[in-house]
């Protein structure tokens, strides 16, 4: 594993240290890696939604009402293991 140097304001550094001291993370690096993993998941979900919007734009309007559409989206995301 390689290392990286990051400059942070003291307030942010103190926040990270407080999370580690509270036992939520083993060390500062673990906290940063967790943030990156969460961001990667968020971006993945955004891409799925963006792809669905593009697909919907191509397909045109629907006869379904909003609750039906939202349920179909949730079902599709669950089926894909993304929700």
Steps between C-alpha positions, in 0.01 A plus 500: 500500500629844416467807717364845422545826682189713545482845660199562721388788715549430870122483557466216246801317638353528849171359375674198345698442819179515706345227282807282551511568876131410524592157368310534175819451298834338572698797366474813285581311180213258558263796537617656172476165316143461629407845370641412159307170490179684590563754224563221248167339593322835469647561156399151390141563609499839325617334177216247519248781547655703218486198267136446594419865428665478160308180425175664606573800280545271201183302580283810531198555723329234708141413581603412857450737792786619722455243781505219242813638339678542834412143601633369167826688554536362854424146379757533223769632735429219750518240221837640393622491864548876509244592763 
